[in-house]
Amino acid sequence: MAESTPSPKAILRGHKAQVHAATFVRHNERLATGDAEGWAVLWDLTIMRPRAVWRAHENAILGIRGWGRDKIITHGRDHKLIVWRITEEDEGRLSVSLPLEDTPTPRPQPWVLHLLEVNTMNFCSFAACLSDPERDSIEADAPTADVFLAVPNTLASEAIDIYTLPSQARIHTIHPGPKNGMAMSLSLFHHHGYLTLAAAFENGYVSVHRLDPDGSWTMTYRSQAHTQPILSIDVHPGREFFFTSSADALIAKHPIPTSQQEVDINFEPNQRVVEVVEPQQSNTGSSLLSAALNAATTSGSNSGPKRLKPWEHPLKVINTKHSGQQNLKVRSDGKLFATAGWDSKIRIYSAKTLKELAVLSWHKVGAYAVAFSTVEDSNAPIGKATPSGQPVESRVQEVPGASLRKVAGESQEADTRVMGAGMSVKDRRLQLAKTAHWIAAGAKDGKVSLWDIY
């Protein structure tokens, strides 16, 4: 059992409160974490030590994201969303004393670039994307692109506001409906040229909203796959579907329609008109879901009276038998997603089949945060060429949890042999940090476990 059980690559200790948020920045060179007392730590993954420690908020940190290479966004329960500038040069003047350590003088803070007063009464973290549809991820190095931020509305907790940076102006307010309860999780992205918002709510509903050219928002999807409040939402990198996890034991896979469906007004309200099929990429690049939408519109043009309504059927729902899975994150290659469980376990799933692939167990108390590093070479075929020309087997395989250590260990040994020749120790550590398939998990114990698997 000891040989077959995966173990973390490293344990990062330093937070004295539960870790609520984590994200990889600077092309996996750094890991940023935030805790329940407002502390943020920027970890150097080449040496597994802190490079910057500061009190970002007076209350718990709800979310943390990188913006380009030199900015970090934090969202705290003190009703503030702050953009910090942290370059490698800035790290030299910041403290490396961890929150667990008592210091006689206050730790210096990074430079504040933007500060927004936002609503954080419902524990919902912000969502963000670049204004440029061609470069959606805010982690991309796009210094001239504006950033769109989605946060719950200050007055109506079920509504969502969208701000833009650097102007800090509110440009949209979306009203999904008054009966949803509070907004619990958000995702903002571009889909087929439209700015799109996916929002999850307290009553288990999830909805997708598309920004039309006239400035209005159209709800293209609305479904209640969960019986309890939704805890997290994340969109697949292909932008054809997204996932939700909840306080119940269900995980759901939802479509992202670009338009509403046509239904016969004489049909029963709950009658299904067009079967929603799981999107798959065809040779022409369009999904089966898009084809179904187009077919529905064409076939309905010569029939009786029609009306438009949002799509309402998820692609797939599974009962995992484990309630309270939160902070669901999809890896950058779209092959895996992970959840942090109230039962302290980190679970890895196949994004294609929703099959549970692995359970990472080290923490003894509830896990709250999980993060994937960016996988740069995941689309390369098995036996891909490395910088030295030697092939290395792909780590992305659907293998049972018992084989995780074997897969990770063989890959790490191969990487070390390939990259070791002609490189300094510092360069080798940096290369390994950038190319490792990291999974970071933060828990109630204030510790962050770092895994290198798949």
N, C-alpha and C positions, 0 to 999 in steps of 0.2 A: 504494500500500500504506500509506503514511504517513497518508493521509486516512481510510482505511477501518479502521485499527487503533484499537481503544479505548485510552484512556490514563487513568491514575488522576487523580482530582480533586486529591488531595493525598498527600504522603508524610510520615508522622509518624516522625521519627527521635529516638531517645533511649534505647532499650533496648540494652544491650551483649551480651545473651544472646538466644537464640531465643525468639520470642513463642509461648507455648503456648495462650493463651486470650484471648478478646475478647468483649465484650458491650456493647450500647447501653443506657444508663440515662437516667432523667429525661426520658422522652419524646423521646429522640434528641438532647438537649442535650449529653450527655457520652458518651464512649466509654471504657470501662475495659479495660485490657490487663494481662496478667500474663506474666512470662517465666520462663526456666529457672533463674534465680538467686533467685527469690522476690520480685522487685520488682513492684509494682503502680503503674500510672500512670492517672490520670483526666484525659482530654483534653477540652478545651473545643472543641466543633466549630464554634462561631461565630468563633473566632479561630485554630483549629488549634494551640493551645498547651496545655501541661499546667496543670492547676489543683491537682493533689495528687499527690505522689510519696512512696511509703513502702515500706519492706521488710516485706511482709506475712508472709513465711515464710522459714525458713532454707534451704529447698530449693525445687525447681521448683514452680510453680503449675500444678495440673492443671485447675482450673475456676474460673470467676468469673461471678457472676450479680448482678443488682440485685434488691433486695427493697423494694418501694415506691419512694418518692422519696428517702429519706434513709439507706438501708442498702445495703451491698454484702457479698456472701458470697464468700469465697475458700477454696479447698481446695488444700492444699499437700502435697508429698511428705514433709513433716516430721511426718506423721500428725496434722495439725490441720485442723479446719474452723472458720473464724472469721467471725463476723458483725461488720462494722465500721459505725459510725455516721458518715456523712459528709453533713452538710447544706451548703448554700451558705455559711452562716456559718462552719462548720468549715474550709472551704477556705482561709479567710483566714489561719489559723494554721499550715497545713501547708506543707511545702516544695514548690517548683516546680523544684528542681534535679533534672535527669534522671539516671538511673543511669549514663549515660556521663560525667557531670561529677563530679569529685572535690570533696567538701565537707569542710572541717575539722571540722565537728561533725555528730553523727548527726541524721538527719532525724526530726522528730517523727512519731508514729503517730496515726491516728484513734482514737477511743474504741472499745474492744472491748466489744460487748454480750453476745456468747456465744462460747464456745470449746468445741468437741467434740474428744475424742481418737478418731480413726477410723483405719481401715486404708487405707494408700495403697501397699501393696507391688505392686499389679498395675496401677498407672497409670490406674485407672478413676475418673473424676470423679463428683461427686455429681449427683443429680437432685433436683428440688424442685417442690412445688406447694402452693397454699394449702389449708387444711382445708375451706374453703367451696367446694362443688362449683359454685356459681354464679359464682365468681370464681377460676378455676383458676390463672391466671398470677400468679407471685409479683411480677412487675413492677407489678401493679395496686396502686393506693393503697387498701389495706384494713388500716388500723392495728390493728383488733381481731381479725383472723383469725390463727389459728396457721398455722405452716408445717410441712409434712411433708418430711423429707429422707431420701433413699435412698442408702446407701453400702455397699460390700462389707463383709461380716462380718469381724471382727477375727481369728477363729481359722480359719474355713473360707472360703477365698477365692472359692469358687463360690456361697456363700450371700450373701443381701442383708439388711441391717438397715434398718429405718425408724425414724427419730427424729422427735420433734416439738419445735418451738420455740414459745414461750420456755421450756418446762419442761425441755428437753434430755433427756427420757426416751426410752429405746428402747421402742417399742410393738409392733413386729412383727419377726420373722425369717423369711425365705422361703428354702426349700431347693429350688431348681429341679432338682437332681440332681447326684450326685458325679462323673459322667463328662463334665461340660461343660468342665472346666478353669476358669480364672479368669474372673470377670466382667470384661468389657472396656468396656461402655457401658450406661447406664441411662436410662430415662425414666419419670417418675412423673406421673400425671394422673388425672382423674375421667372415667369413661365410663358414660353412662346411669345415673348415681347410684352407681356402684361406684368405690372407689379401685382403680386399675389400675396395674400395673408391667409395663413391657416391658424385658427384659434380654437382652443380647447377650454371647456367650461366646467363649472362646479356640478352641474346636473348630469354630466356624462356625455353631453353633446359636443360635437366638433363641427366646424364650418369652414368653408373656403370662400374667399372673397377676391374678386378680380377688379382692378381699377380700369374703367373704360376710358376711351379717348376723350369723352366729354367731362371727365372728372368725377363721375358717379361710380359707386361700387356695386357690383352684382354678386349675389351669393350663388355660386355654382354647385355647391355641395353642402349638405347638412345631414348628419347622421348621429344616432345615439347607440353606439356599440357597447358602451360601458354603463354599469349600474351604479357606480360610485364616481366621485370627482376625479377628473383626469389630472394626473400628476405631471406628465411630460409629453412633448410632441417633438418630432424631428422629421425632416424631409430627406428623402433619398436624393443623392447627388444628380441622378438622372431627371429629377423633377417630374416624374410620372406618378409617384405615389408617396405616401408618408405613413408614419407609424405613431401610435399612441399607447401609453401605458397608464394605469389607473390605480386607485386604492383597492379596486377589486383585483382578481387574479387574471384578468384578460389583457391580451395584447392584440391590437387591431391594425390592419393594413388598409389604408384608404386610397381611393383614386384622387387625382387632381384634374377635374374636368375644366376645359377652357370655356365652356358655355353651358347653359341650362339645357335640360331635356324637354322635349315636347310630349305632352300627354293628352289623351282624349278626355275632354271634359265630362263625358258620359261614363268614364271608368270609375270604379270604386277608388277612394283616396289611397288605399294601401295596395292597390293592384300594381304589380310590376310590369312596366311597359317594355323596356329595353334591358336585356341582361347585361350587367356590368361584368366584363371579363378582366382578368388580371393583365395589366399592360406588359407587352413584350415588344422589343424593338424588331421591326421588320427590315427587309432589305432597303425599303425606301426611307427608313428613318422615322416613320410615324408609328404610333402605338396602336394596339388593337382597341384601346379605349377611345382614341380619337376616331378610328374607323367606325366604331359603334355609334358614336355621337353623330357623325356625318350621315350614316345610314338611317338613323332615326329621323333626322331632319328631312332627308330625301323622301323616305317612305311616307312621311306624314304630310307631304305637300299636297297630295291628291285625295286625302281622306277627309273625315268630318271635322267639326270644330276642335281646335287645339288650344292649349295654354302652356306656358313655360313654367317650370318649377325646378328647384335644385335637385341634383342627383342625391340619392339617399341610402345607397347600399354599399357597405364596406366590401373590399375585395376578399378579405379573409379575417377571421377572428379565431384566436386560440385561447383555451383555458390552460394557463401554465401551472395551476394549483398553488401558486405562490403570490399572495396578495402584497400590495405595497411596493411595487417596482417603480422607481422614479428616475428622473434625469436621463431618460433614454437618449442615446447618441448613436448616430450612424457613422461608420467609418468613411473616410474620404473616397475610397474606391467603391463604396456602395455594396460590398459583399457581406458585411457583418454589422450588427448593432448590439449594444450592450445596455444593461440596466443596473442601477444600484438598488439593492433591496433592503427593506426594513429588517429582514432576517439576517443582515450582515453580508449576504452573498452578492457577488458580481456575476451576472449571467450573460453569456455570449450567445447570440442567435444568428441564424442564417437569414439574411434579408430576403432571399428568394423564397424559401420554404417556411420560414418562421420556426424552424426546428432548433431546439436548444442544443448547442454544440459543446458548451463547457460551463462549469461553475467554478469561479475563483473564490476560494475560501481562505481568508487569513484574519480578517477583523472579527472581533468577538461581539461587537455592538452594531447597530444599524448603519448601513452605508447610505450616504446622501448624494454623492457626486461621482460622476464617471466621465472620463475624457479619452478620446483616441488621438494619437499623433497622426499627422498627415502622412499618408502612404504615397510616396512619389512614383514607385515602380510597380504598383500592383497590377497594372494592365499588361505588363510584359509577360510573355509566355513562359511556361516552366522551362528551366534550362537557359534563362535569359543571360545575356552577356553582362559582366560586371566591368568596372573601369579597367581591370587588369586583363579582361578577355576570358576569364575562367567562368564557367557556368555555375549558378547557385540555384538549388531547388526553390520553388516558390513556397512561401509559408502559408498561403491562403488555401487551406484544405478543410473539407468538412470531416474532421476526425473527432472521435469521442474524447471526452475530457481526460481520460486516462492516458492518452497519447500526447498530451500537450507538452509535457516536459521534454519528451523525446524530440518532437518537432522543433521546439524552440532551441533546444540545446544543439541539435545538428546544424541548424541555420546559423546560430551564433558562432559555432566553431568554423563553419565555412566562411562567414563574413570576416572573421579574424584572420584566417589564412590568406584570403584574397586581398584584404586592405592593409595587411601588416607590412608588406614589402615596400621599402622605400619611403615610409611615412614616419614622422616623429610620433612620440607618445601622445602629445597634445592633439595633433591632427587626426590620429587614429581614434582617439576618444570622441572628437568632434564628429567624425564621420559615422561612428557607431551610434552616437546620439541622434543624428539626423536620419539614419536609415533604419533604426530599430522600430519594430511594430509595437510601440508603447501603448499600454492601457494604464491609466492612472485612476485610482479610486480613493475617495476621501470619505471618512466615516465620523461617527459621533465621538470616537476616542481621540480626535484631533490628529490622527496619523494619516499619511498618504501612502498607499501601497502602489508600487510601480512594477508592472508586468511586461514581459517581452515574449509574446506568443503569436502564433498564426502569421 
